[in-house]
């Protein structure tokens, strides 16, 4: 079990205990002008104390929601720490959200305050947030610097308990409207074993962590920023306005990034860079999660960086419960890892009982578990539907072998029923990505009068390959040989891009909707 003390506050654990006057580095911020600015834990504590006192002076109280709409940078950490230390609930928001997405989340959570910048203030104008503090000022906002300059730089963190609410992270909305997953202060400690395992004994002397994933998402916030700070390890912060794989490789080499979380989409873009190893990036550990990678991408990572890419798995409601660690146990081909110590993971049948070894079912996590959410914000019905007894249901399909290796097969609503077979898209996508002509791939089921659903592959071709009928046949033959005759894509559709969530997950539902509409318009099944 993962021990959670009676009193735990994320601000104390991720900042104050290291703010001892030594100037220990917390965040290295590579600014847009190319200058590297280092923030110490001492500076983070003082700045977050000023912000907490400022918020309190404007009427923000324990339990109130404080939204954070900022790109990667020290001020994101300051805003989170300020909310945690005063017992408020932080609500991270993605800077690429449009006005409608922001309005939904701000109103649904009932935010009392928003920390943002000038651009963000413009986006939320008219939404009705009671207090907006903006770096550089902005329409309808108070100037952040002027307000916090008047506040004291000391603030004792409240003695919160593990189940006291700390954070609302909204789901990406792949299966309906986004829902606010409410987490307690225990969630940080709960994540530590899941960070230590794929990052091979993290922390080690000299470690420096970085991710291109925005800190508004659980992957950036609780897989990287807060666990690194808890361990006293500095984090490299830099905002890519648009992810540039060559710039990312250069950044990793120049700043000697030792530990990186690289989402699957980023890895696929890095693999497209000719001779990526020439940049000289040599991390000590690499982790990835969000979509299964496939053996081809893993082999490329080993060859390019000299380390294994360890996959991990979780979701906004219950994160980092499965992980791989090549130095501790051999990776079973196609597996995303084993249950992280301190978490109990099982594959459940329809009746809620564990499935026999190797049989398909729903991936589930036994609760209580420190990374399990407290519930969906003001949505008890959706919270209840997430559980079966003590088991939190992920909604993802998987299977487990006798060694505890867990294989991801797809979401419940992604599983394809074709000619009596139940087919998960993950294995087929892995096979497709091993074909040299495939840069990105998504597999979905489309209605079919004969087979119920036909397996359909949507392919973004690699540079230099023509998206024609001959290539489609070659891709079909590849999957038929490598996977199974019943699972090969009966249809191959070429596309320039794939629809993805802001976190880089393929939106198979959007593909099904668009291609299904095409079939209807064409008079197809």
Protein Blocks (a to p, Z undefined) as FASTA:
>chain_A
ZZddfbdcfklmmmmmmmnonopafbdcddfkopacdddfklmmmmmmmmmmmmmmnopa
ehiacdddddedfklmmmmmmmmmnopacddddfkbcfklmmmmmmmnopabdcddfklm
mmmgonlpabacdehiaehiacfklmmmmpccbdcdddddfklcfbdcddehlnocdddd
dddfklmmmmmmmmmmmngopacehiacddfbdfkbmklmmmmmmmmmmnopacdddddf
bacfklmmmmmmmnopabdcddfklmmmmmmpghkllnopacfbdcdehiafbjmlmmmm
mmmnopacddddddfklghkbccdfkloccdehiabdcdehiacddddfkopacdehiac
ddddddddfkbcfbdehilklmmmmpghjbccehiacdddfkopacdfbdfklpcceehi
acdfklmmmmmmmpmkbmbdcddddddfklopacdddddddehiacdfklmmmmmmmmmm
mmomklpcfbdcddfbdcddfkopacfklmmmmmmmmmmmnopZZ
